[in-house]
Amino acid sequence: MEAENLLAVFLNHHGGGLVEHELPVAFDALLLRLWEAGRAAWPGLEVGAGLFVRHLAERTPPDIDLARTLAEVHAADLYLACACAHGIKGAVERFDASYAPTIAAFLRLVDGSPSFGDEVRQVLREKLFVRRNGELPKIAGYSGRGPLSSWVGVAAQRTGLSLVRGARARDQAGDHELSEALPAGADPELDYLKIRYRTEFREAFHAALAALTQRERVILRLHLVSGMSHEKIGVLYKVNQSTVSRWIAKARETIASEVQRHLQERLGVSRSEIGSLADLVASQLDLSLARWLGEERG
C-alpha cells in the first residue's frame, strides 16, 4: 500500500477529526515506518499495512501531540496485538510463546503454584482472544502506549486475583450454598436427601472436582460459566466439536461417579439410597458445576 493511502486510512479512522494539513511533516512516512518495524519484529505474521494503520488510528487519542505520541508507540507490540485481535494465523501462538515468562512472573505475587498458573493462563487466553457478541477480543484494548509485557502482566495478575476472590467467596458461602443450588419441591425424597446429606454432598463434590484434569476444569468453566459453544472451545484447543463433546461428557461422568462413590464410602448408605443420591447428583450437576466453577470477571 502506498504511503498516501496509509495517510487516508489514518484520517478516516482517527476519532479526532483530523485533516491532512494539521498533520506533522512526513507523517505518511512515519506510518509506514511503524508498520515496517512491527512486521520486522514478527516475521511470518502477515498484517496488512492498511489494517495496522487503521488499528493504530482507532487507538490514538485525540487532542495530543500526534508526532510525539506516535514516535513513542511500541510498534512491534501493537503489531502483535493487532494480529491477535484480528485472528491472523499464528499470532496467538507467538503471543503465548513470548509472554509465558511475563505471566508467570506477575502471578508469583498471587500464587506461584504451577497448577494455578495453568488455570490463569487458560482463563486469560479466553478473555484476551475470544470474540464476544461480534466485538473484537480484549487484546484489542492494548493501545501501544506502553510495553505489551506490562499490559499482559497486569491482566494476568488481575485474572489471578479474580480467581482467588472467587474461590474465597465460594468457601465463605458455606454449606448452604450448594443446598440453595438444589431447589426444593420437585421430589420429596430428593428434598429429604438434600437436607440430610447437605454437608456430605458438598465435601463429595469438592473431592470430585479435584479428580478432574486441568483441561477438564477449564473446558467445563468455558462451557458452563462462560457459555462458550463446543465449536468455539474446539477452535481454542484445535480439535473438532465431537472431541469437545466427548471431553465434556467424560468430565460430567467423572464428577457424577466420584460424588456417588464418596457419598457411599462416607455414609455407608443402602443401595436404594445411593440410587436416589445419584438421581440428585444427575438432576443438578450442571447447576452445581456452574456455581463452583464460576469466577469474577476482571
C-alpha positions in Angstrom: 0.0 0.0 0.0 1.4 3.4 -0.9 2.1 6.0 1.8 -0.6 8.4 0.7 -3.2 5.6 1.1 -2.0 4.9 4.6 -2.4 8.6 5.4 -6.0 8.4 4.2 -6.7 5.3 6.3 -5.4 7.0 9.4 -7.5 10.1 8.8 -10.6 8.0 8.1 -10.3 6.0 11.3 -8.9 8.5 13.8 -11.6 9.8 16.2 -10.1 13.3 16.5 -11.5 14.7 13.2 -8.0 15.5 11.8 -7.4 16.9 8.4 -4.3 16.5 6.3 -2.9 20.0 6.8 -2.9 19.5 10.6 -0.6 16.5 10.5 3.1 16.6 11.2 5.6 16.8 8.3 6.3 13.4 6.7 3.5 11.8 8.7 2.8 9.3 5.9 6.4 8.1 6.1 6.1 7.7 9.9 3.1 5.5 9.5 4.9 3.3 7.0 7.9 3.0 9.4 5.8 1.9 12.2 4.2 -0.8 10.1 7.6 -1.9 8.8 9.0 -2.0 12.4 6.2 -4.3 13.5 6.5 -6.5 10.5 10.2 -6.9 11.0 9.8 -7.8 14.7 7.3 -10.6 13.8 8.3 -12.2 10.6 5.7 -14.6 9.2 2.8 -12.7 10.8 1.2 -11.0 7.8 -0.7 -7.9 9.0 -1.5 -5.7 6.1 -0.3 -2.1 6.3 -3.8 -0.8 6.0 -5.2 -2.9 8.8 -2.3 -2.0 11.1 -2.7 1.8 10.4 -6.4 1.5 11.0 -5.8 -0.3 14.3 -3.3 2.4 15.2 -5.6 5.3 14.3 -8.5 3.8 16.3 -6.3 3.7 19.4 -4.7 7.1 19.1 -6.4 9.6 21.3 -7.5 13.0 20.0 -6.1 16.3 21.3 -2.5 15.2 21.7 0.9 15.9 20.3 0.5 13.4 17.5 4.0 13.3 16.2 5.5 12.7 19.7 2.8 10.2 20.6 3.3 8.1 17.5 7.1 8.3 17.8 6.8 6.7 21.2 4.4 3.9 20.1 5.6 0.4 20.8 5.1 -0.6 17.1 6.2 -4.2 17.4 3.9 -4.8 20.4 1.0 -3.1 18.7 1.6 -5.2 15.5 1.4 -8.4 17.5 -1.7 -7.3 19.4 -3.3 -6.2 16.1 -2.6 -9.7 14.6 -4.1 -11.4 17.7 -7.2 -9.2 17.7 -7.9 -9.8 14.0 -7.2 -13.6 14.0 -4.1 -13.6 11.9 -2.8 -17.1 11.6 -0.1 -18.0 14.2 -0.5 -14.8 16.2 -1.9 -16.3 19.4 0.8 -19.0 19.4 3.5 -16.4 19.0 1.9 -14.4 21.8 1.8 -17.5 24.1 5.5 -18.3 23.4 6.7 -14.8 24.0 4.7 -13.8 27.1 4.5 -17.0 29.2 7.5 -15.9 31.3 5.9 -12.5 31.9 2.7 -14.0 33.0 4.5 -16.4 35.4 6.5 -13.6 36.9 3.4 -11.5 37.7 1.5 -14.5 39.0 4.2 -15.2 41.6 2.9 -12.3 43.5 -0.5 -14.0 43.7 0.2 -17.8 43.7 3.3 -19.3 42.3 2.0 -22.9 42.0 2.2 -24.5 38.5 -1.5 -25.6 38.6 -2.7 -22.0 39.4 -0.5 -20.6 36.6 -2.0 -23.1 34.2 -5.5 -22.2 35.2 -4.9 -18.4 34.9 -3.3 -18.8 31.5 -6.3 -20.7 30.1 -8.8 -18.2 31.5 -6.6 -15.2 30.4 -6.3 -16.8 26.9 -10.1 -16.9 26.7 -10.5 -13.3 27.9 -7.9 -11.9 25.6 -8.6 -13.7 22.3 -12.2 -14.8 22.2 -14.7 -12.6 20.5 -18.0 -11.9 22.3 -21.2 -10.5 20.7 -19.3 -9.7 17.5 -16.8 -7.4 19.2 -13.1 -7.5 19.0 -11.4 -9.5 21.8 -9.9 -7.7 24.8 -6.4 -7.8 23.4 -7.7 -5.0 21.1 -7.7 -2.8 24.1 -3.9 -2.5 24.1 -3.0 0.9 22.5 0.7 0.6 22.1 1.5 3.5 24.5 3.4 1.2 26.9 5.1 -2.2 26.7 2.8 -5.1 25.9 4.6 -7.1 28.6 3.4 -4.8 31.3 -0.1 -4.7 30.0 -0.2 -8.5 29.8 1.3 -8.9 33.2 -1.3 -6.7 34.9 -4.1 -8.5 33.0 -2.7 -11.9 34.3 -2.4 -10.6 37.8 -6.0 -9.3 37.8 -7.2 -12.6 36.4 -5.4 -14.5 39.1 -6.8 -12.2 41.9 -10.3 -12.7 40.5 -9.9 -16.5 40.6 -8.6 -16.2 44.2 -11.5 -14.0 45.2 -14.0 -16.3 43.6 -12.6 -19.3 45.4 -12.8 -17.5 48.7 -16.4 -16.4 48.1 -17.4 -19.9 47.4 -15.7 -21.1 50.6 -17.3 -18.3 52.7 -20.8 -19.3 51.3 -20.5 -22.4 53.4 -22.8 -25.4 53.5 -26.0 -23.5 52.5 -24.7 -22.5 49.0 -25.0 -26.0 47.5 -28.2 -26.6 49.3 -29.7 -23.5 47.8 -28.5 -24.6 44.4 -30.7 -27.7 44.6 -34.3 -26.4 44.5 -37.0 -27.9 46.7 -40.3 -29.3 45.8 -39.6 -31.4 42.7 -39.3 -34.7 44.6 -39.9 -35.2 48.4 -37.4 -38.0 48.6 -34.6 -35.9 47.0 -35.5 -32.9 49.2 -35.1 -35.1 52.2 -31.7 -36.4 51.0 -30.6 -32.9 50.1 -31.2 -31.7 53.7 -29.9 -34.8 55.4 -26.7 -35.1 53.4 -26.0 -31.4 52.6 -22.6 -31.2 54.2 -21.5 -34.6 52.9 -22.7 -33.8 49.4 -20.6 -30.6 49.4 -17.5 -32.4 50.6 -18.0 -35.1 48.0 -18.4 -32.5 45.3 -15.2 -30.8 46.3 -13.4 -34.2 46.1 -14.9 -35.0 42.8 -13.8 -31.7 41.3 -10.2 -32.5 42.4 -10.4 -35.7 40.3 -10.8 -33.7 37.1 -7.8 -32.9 34.9 -6.8 -29.2 34.5 -8.2 -29.3 30.9 -11.5 -30.7 32.1 -11.9 -28.0 34.7 -11.1 -25.2 32.2 -13.4 -26.7 29.5 -16.3 -27.1 31.9 -15.8 -23.5 33.0 -15.7 -22.2 29.4 -18.9 -24.2 28.6 -21.0 -23.8 31.8 -19.8 -20.4 33.1 -18.7 -18.5 30.0 -21.4 -20.1 27.8 -19.0 -21.0 25.0 -20.2 -23.4 22.3 -18.5 -26.7 21.6 -17.4 -25.2 18.3 -15.6 -22.2 19.9 -13.9 -24.4 22.5 -12.8 -26.6 19.7 -11.1 -23.6 18.0 -9.2 -22.8 21.2 -7.9 -26.4 21.5 -7.7 -27.1 17.8 -10.0 -30.1 17.8 -13.4 -30.7 16.3 -16.8 -30.3 18.1 -17.2 -34.1 18.6 -14.0 -34.2 20.6 -15.1 -31.3 22.8 -18.4 -33.1 23.4 -16.6 -36.3 24.4 -14.4 -34.3 26.8 -17.3 -32.6 28.4 -19.3 -35.8 28.7 -16.3 -37.6 30.3 -15.8 -34.8 32.8 -19.5 -34.9 33.8 -19.3 -38.7 34.2 -16.2 -38.3 36.3 -17.9 -35.8 38.6 -21.1 -37.8 39.0 -19.4 -41.1 39.6 -16.9 -39.6 42.1 -19.6 -37.8 44.0 -21.6 -41.0 44.3 -18.5 -43.0 45.3 -17.5 -40.6 48.0 -21.0 -40.4 49.4 -21.3 -44.2 49.5 -17.9 -44.5 51.3 -18.7 -41.7 53.7 -22.3 -42.6 54.6 -22.4 -46.4 54.2 -26.0 -45.9 52.9 -28.1 -48.6 51.3 -28.2 -49.3 47.6 -31.7 -47.8 47.3 -30.5 -44.5 48.9 -27.4 -44.5 46.7 -29.7 -44.7 43.7 -31.6 -41.7 44.9 -28.5 -39.8 45.6 -27.3 -40.5 42.1 -30.6 -39.0 40.8 -30.0 -35.9 43.0 -26.5 -35.5 41.6 -27.6 -36.0 38.0 -30.5 -33.6 38.3 -28.4 -30.7 39.5 -25.0 -31.4 38.1 -24.6 -28.6 35.6 -26.1 -26.0 38.0 -23.7 -27.1 40.8 -20.7 -27.1 38.5 -21.6 -23.6 37.2 -21.7 -22.3 40.7 -18.4 -23.9 41.8 -16.5 -23.1 38.7 -17.9 -19.6 38.3 -15.5 -16.7 38.7 -15.5 -12.9 38.9 -14.6 -11.4 35.6 -12.0 -8.7 35.8 
